[in-house]
Amino acid sequence: MLHPGDEAALDAFLVARADSSMFLRSNARAAGLVDRGQPLHATYVAALEDGRMVGVVAHCWNGMVLVQAPAHSAVLAREAVRRSGRAVTGFSGPWAQVVAARDALGLAAATAVQDSRDELYALDLDRLVLPAPLASGAVRCRHPEPEELELLAAWRASFSVEALGMVDGPELGRASRADVLLHHERSADWVLVHDKTPVAYSVFNAMLPDIVQIGGVWTPPERRGRGYARSVVAGSLVAARTQGVARAVLFADPLNAAARAAYLSIGFRIVGDYGLVLLAP
């Protein structure tokens, strides 16, 4: 198990696999390696060969198992869950490793509300292409105002139902509100505004000084087809670039043709695959 003092070795291993390690790198940097069960905390277990780290799995405060272990995902997943003592709610990481970890924990047949092999996208921000509405100033991207957070919590719940297969209800509402507040506290949330009206939402669900990961992109159905999703993503990346961020990544359902077209249009390219499994409660 990893402990304080192992941060540099962990990051050196993960940075070589940066595009598919954003949750692991960002959470470890934000919360450290001591697991107290608080948001972003996790129990980290690593494999070493000749003193060199070759794999890591983290079992997070929210039950998610994060994998970056090309040759040891099964044994590390079992050990991380054993040491954390928490229930497993899902898996995230390179697809083949997610499959191996899930099988090792006896959850291959467990019912999932989300079980997807997504496409992994990456973009060097010096190649970012601005959508016309954003470039012309017809829309503007900014951080949300406090009075907009309830609207965004409702949007987050709608996103979770449509994109992640969640069941709508009071529990999802509470979880969505907590997600929105957490991202807002970290200045990781963005809204696109047209004539003072919020029309799209996006977050950085993982952030590092050099790279960010985009997630939770949402445009209400009645406002789709106007380029708002690509504009909110591009606008957030313009702001990140001014802070020295050089690269962005995201993962998306390969069956979502509209999302693929949006991301490719602003310069992203597909660089691999990424697994996301959310187990049914």
N, C-alpha and C positions, 0 to 999 in steps of 0.2 A: 504494500500500500504506500502511496506517496504521502509525504509530510512536508511541512514548511522547510525550505532549503532545497527542495527538488524542482522549484519553479523554472529555473534556467534550463535544466535538462529536459523538462517536459516541453517547454516552448521550442527548444531547438529541434526536438523530434517532430512537433506538430507543424512548425513553420515550413518544413519541407513538403508538407501535405496541406498547405494553408487553405486551398479552395474548399476542401471537404472537412475542415477541422474548426470551423468558426465558433460553434457553440462551445467546444472544449477550450479553445484558446481564450475566448472572451470571458467565459464564466470563471476560469481559473485566475485570470488577471483581475477581474472585478471582485471576486469573493475569496480568493486564496484557496489553499488546499486543506483547510480544517473544515470538516463537515458538521455544522451545528443545525442542519435542517432548515436553514433560512433560505429565502429566494437566492438563486444562483449557486448555492452550495452543492457540493457533491462529494462522494467517496471515490477517489481515483486509485486505480490499480494498474500497474505497469508490468510489462515483461522485459527482461534484460537478457542480452546475449553478449558475453565477453565484456560486461560492464556498460554496454550501450543499450539505450532504450529502443525497443523494436515494436512496441505496441502499448496502447493504453485504452482502458474503458472506464467511464465514469457513470455512477448511478446517482442521479440528481435528486434534489429536494422534492421535485414534483413527480418522481417515479420514473422519469425517462432514463433509458440506458443509451449513452452516447459512445460510439465505437470509432476507434481509429487504430486498428490492430490487424494488419494484413495477414499475419500468420497465426495469431493467437486469440482471436475474438471470442471463441467459445469458452476457453478456460478462464480468460479474464472477465468475461461477463458473469460467469458463475461466481467468481471470487468477489467481484464488486458488489453483487447483490447480497451475497452471504455476509459481507462485512458491513454493509449499510443497514441491513435488517428491514429495508423498506419493500413495499410491494412494487411490482413493475407495472407501469402504465403505458409504456411504448418504447420505441427504438428509433434512433436517428444516426445516420452515417452512410458511408459507402454501401451500396445495395448488397453485395455479396457478404459483407461483414454483418450487416443487419440480419440477413437470413441465418447466418451461422450462429449468431448470438441468441436469436429467438429460439432456434431449434435446441441449443444447448440448455436453455432454461425451461424446456418442455412446453413452450408456448407457440409452437408452429401451428397448431390447430385452434388456438384461442381466437375467439371472435374479435374482430377489429372494426372500428368505425372508419379507420383510414389505413390502407395497406397499399402503398404506391411506390413504384420505381420511377422516380422523377428524373428529369433532365437537369443536370448541373450546368449553370451558366456563369461566365466570368467576363469581366470588362476592365481593361486598363483605362483609367479615367481620362487620360489624355486623348482617348479615342471616342469619348462620349459625344453622341449626336443629339442636339437639342430639337425636340419636336417644335413644329411651327407655332402652335399656340403659346408655348412657353417662351420661345425666342422673341416673339412679337410683343410680349407683355399682355396678351389677351387673358392669360391666367397667371397666377402667382403662387409660388410654393413657400410655405413658412411653417414654423412650429404652431401647434394649436393654442388657442386662448383657453384659459380655465373654464369659461362658460361653454365651450364646445365639447368638453370631455364626455358629457352624458350622451350626446349625439354619437360620438366616436365609439363609446361603449356599445351602443345599439348596433353600429356598423360592424364592430368586432364580433358581436354575437352572430350577426347575419353571415359574415365571412366564415365563421366556424361551422355553421350549419351547411352552407353551400360548398365550401372547399374542403372541409375536414370531416364532414359527416356527423357532426355533433347533433345532439337532441336539444331543441330549444326548450327553455324553461327557466325558472328562477336560479337554479344552480349555474347554468351557463351564463346568465346575466351577471351574477356575482363574479364569476371567474373572468368574464370579459372586462368588467369594470376594473378588476385588479390588474389585468394585463395592461389596460390603457393607462392606468395610473403609474404603473412601474415604468413603462416606456416614457411617459411624460416626465417623471422624476429624473430620468437619465438623459433627457433632451434627445431622445431617439425617435421621436414621432414627427410626422409631417402631414400637413393638409394642403391640398390644392384648392385655391379660392378663385371663383369666377364672379365678378360683380359682388364681392363681399360674402358670397355664399360658398361654404365648403362643398366641394364636388367629388373629392377623392381623398384617400387616406393611405399612408404607407408608414412602415417603421423600419428601423435598423434593429433586427432581433439579435444581432451580435455586432460588437464594435471593437476595433483595435485602432491604434494610431495610423496604421498603414492600409487597413482593409476593413470594409464593412460588408455585412450580409443583409440583404433586403428580404422582408417578409410581410405578410398580412396586407398585401396590396388589395384595396377594395374601392370599387366605384358602385354606388347604388344602381340597380338595374335600369331605372328610368333615365339615368344620365350616361349610359354606356354608348359606345360607338362614336365618341367625340375626341378620342385621344387623351382623355383625362388620366388614365392609369399610367401611360408612358410618360406623361408630363409630370406627375407627382414623383415618380421614380427618378426621372432625369433631374428635376428640381432639387430633390434631396441630395443627389450626387454632386451637383454643382456646389452646393453648400459644403459638402464633405471635402471636395477637392480644395476649396479655399483653406481648409484646416490641415492640409497636407496628406489626406488620404489618397492613395494611388490606385487602388483596385477595389472592385465590388464583385460580389458573388450573390447568387440566388438559386433556388431550385423550384421547378414548376412541373405540373402534370403534363406529360407529352401529348395528351389528348386535348389539351386546351389550346386550340389553334390561335385564338385571339391573343392569349398571353404570349405565346411563342412569337407571333408577328410583332407584338408591341416591344418585347425585349430585344429581338434581333434588330428592329428598326432604330434603336438608340445605341447600337454598337455591341451588345452582348453577343457572345458566341458560346456554343454548347461544348463543354470540355469533359464531360463524363456523366455518370449517373449518381443518384443519391436516394437512399431509402428513408421513408418516413412511415412508421407504423404506430398507430394510436389504438390501444386495446379498448374494448368496450368495458364500461364500468361493471 
